[in-house]
Amino acid sequence: MKDKTIDYVLRTTWLAVNKMYNEEASEFGTTMATGFTLLSIDPEKGTPSTSLGPKMGMEATSLSRTLKTMESKGLIERKPNPEDGRGVLIFLTDFGREKRALSKEKVLTFNEAIKTNVSSEELTNFYKVAEIINNMISNKQIYNKKEHILK
């Protein structure tokens, strides 16, 4: 493990998690992206479509494709946003709520399995490191374009 770079460990771990969730989701005829979207939609108030992408870290085109598929499967419905005439709210259908509950169950099972095998101190450190990495990226502390202009 000591020869591996941080980004290698992050990427391979995420790919393994992604594969695991997609395998689980495929048993229900869906994908991890759909499950993640279901979990990101407020089950009571709905969620503005414009806030879903940033909330999930998903590009607009990918999210648009996912929402279109979800709508065609009867998981969500779009309604005009009463607070923003141009905006749309995404609501879960009853079927969507049902699938959301399954998605939540899978995520909680994963979390419990990790917590059973990782000490609370290790998990706290993992969260701290992840937060530091995210903050450094958000604040452009790794690749500051002004400092790294190729000559």
PELIN-V897240 format. One record per backbone hydrogen bond with DSSP energy under -0.5 kcal/mol. NH is the residue of the N-H (numbers start at 1). CO is the residue of the C=O. If there is no record, write none. Layout:
NH|CO ; NH|CO
This chain:
4|1 ; 9|5 ; 10|6 ; 11|7 ; 12|8 ; 13|9 ; 14|10 ; 15|11 ; 16|12 ; 17|13 ; 18|14 ; 19|15 ; 20|16 ; 21|17 ; 22|18 ; 23|19 ; 24|20 ; 25|21 ; 26|22 ; 27|23 ; 27|24 ; 28|25 ; 29|26 ; 30|25 ; 35|31 ; 36|32 ; 37|33 ; 38|34 ; 39|35 ; 40|36 ; 40|37 ; 41|37 ; 41|38 ; 46|42 ; 47|90 ; 49|88 ; 51|48 ; 52|48 ; 52|49 ; 53|49 ; 54|50 ; 55|51 ; 56|52 ; 57|53 ; 58|53 ; 63|59 ; 64|60 ; 65|61 ; 66|62 ; 67|63 ; 68|64 ; 69|65 ; 70|66 ; 71|67 ; 72|68 ; 73|69 ; 74|71 ; 75|70 ; 76|70 ; 77|91 ; 79|89 ; 81|84 ; 81|87 ; 82|80 ; 84|81 ; 87|84 ; 89|79 ; 90|47 ; 91|77 ; 91|89 ; 93|75 ; 97|93 ; 98|94 ; 99|95 ; 100|96 ; 101|97 ; 102|98 ; 103|99 ; 104|100 ; 105|101 ; 106|102 ; 107|103 ; 108|104 ; 109|105 ; 110|106 ; 111|107 ; 112|108 ; 113|109 ; 114|110 ; 115|111 ; 116|112 ; 117|113 ; 117|114 ; 118|114 ; 123|119 ; 124|120 ; 125|121 ; 126|122 ; 127|123 ; 128|124 ; 129|125 ; 130|126 ; 131|127 ; 132|128 ; 133|129 ; 134|130 ; 135|131 ; 136|132 ; 137|133 ; 138|134 ; 139|135 ; 140|137 ; 141|136 ; 142|136 ; 144|142 ; 145|143 ; 147|144 ; 148|144
